[in-house]
Amino acid sequence: MAAEYAHPEVLVSTDWVEQHRGDPNVRIVESDEDLLLYDQGHIAGAVRIDWVKDLQDQIVRDYINKSAFEELCASKGISNDTTVVFYGDKSNWWACYAFWTFKMYGHADCRVMNGGRKRWELDGRELTRGTEPAYPRGNYTAQEPDPGVRAFRDEVLKHCKANRPLVDVRSVGEYTGEMLHMADYPQEGALRGGHIPGAVSIPWSKAANEDGTFKTKRELEKLYAKENGLSRRGRIIAYCRIGERSSHTWFVLKYLLGYKNVKNYDGSWTEWGNLVGVPVEKGMPEAKPAEEPASAAT
Amino acid sequence: MTSAEPVQLDELVTEFADLEPRERLELLLEYCDNLPKLPPELEAEKAAGMHRVHECQTPVFLWVDLVDGLVRIQADVAPEAPTVKGFVGILVSALSGKPPQAVLAVPTDLLNRLGLVEALGMMRTRGLGAIVHRIREETRRAVAA
């Protein structure tokens, strides 16, 4: 199945992970929303990378810097040539977020375990309790953050004014501005509801199956290209609320469908909905006349 | 820790406060493991979606009533959210079996006092306050009934 994707090598099965658990060139990384999941049970040999404590700067709203990233990798036994396989809860939201962060610092071989924790558990595979394994220190030199994967607010504003494609991956209620956050999720402090003008609404969950795995290439192409007219060659920016769900969509567009130029706007709605003076649109856009873009052929 | 022994809330706060952030998480996981299973007679109500705390991101179900004048809290939390389950475990240990006044006096910033905001990070803990509010609200209602 995976073979049909644009970059099939970035997606590995639970079987593959089971077989490569002891491989010294492979480091399996668990990244969850819920911090205690790892303690409760993780894939034997996997290390933990936490989006809050490990990847984010604790003072400035930003990621850790290059040298902190190098230290993080070295301490987890990750070297520049290590194959890093991410998995986690919530259909791999945070696994994709960690993958994206690793790509920002130029890590070459990043992969995602299709289906994440959920698929692993559904397979009835073993989870082990206990402390995080310690590996010999890795040898790591990171690159400067790649501006090709991350969009900042000024760029998003220009992008929006130029009518370039934006994808809002939040729930429809968040997109229309009826709610300021995901249903059942805590409010994260946006003062205005709605979406960035021109953004299409494609909730991230449409790309995932019930078991957390990704939909097939054909299904994904239908969703993004055919139904929403997103061209593979277009410069696309995806956003959500804090950048985690949009990492999932960023991964789908870039690696499963082979879109050339996709960025994740991690400032997302918690930034945009609080920015003074930026345009906000509410409600659903008027239905456009059915028209299939030439580039959307499957 | 045995779930049969009543825990005093202020003792609990002191216990948590004395720990390192990492140890706080270990203790939280113990409370998660020790949350009593939902009695089978409540399963049907849970399946019907009743008693769900809708403000909370993960499925959390709470039953709060009075038995012989004391508050009884029964709960069920999805296993894929051990952080939430651990916090509910703390609340059940510390508040179930206590007089309503004690429950109504629970500080709304309990998470902070336990040092869990520090241990978990702010972004993870915002939804948990809703559970404390719900327990207080339902206790108030039970007393008034």
Interface residues (C-beta under 8 A of the other chain):
Chain A: E33 D34 L35 L36 L37 D39 Q40 V52 K53 D89 R117 K118 M182 D184 Y185 P186 Q187 E188 I242
Chain B: L25 E26 L28 L29 C32 H54 E55 C56 Q57 T58 E80 A81 P82 T83 V84 G86 L120 G121 M123 R124 R126 G127 A130
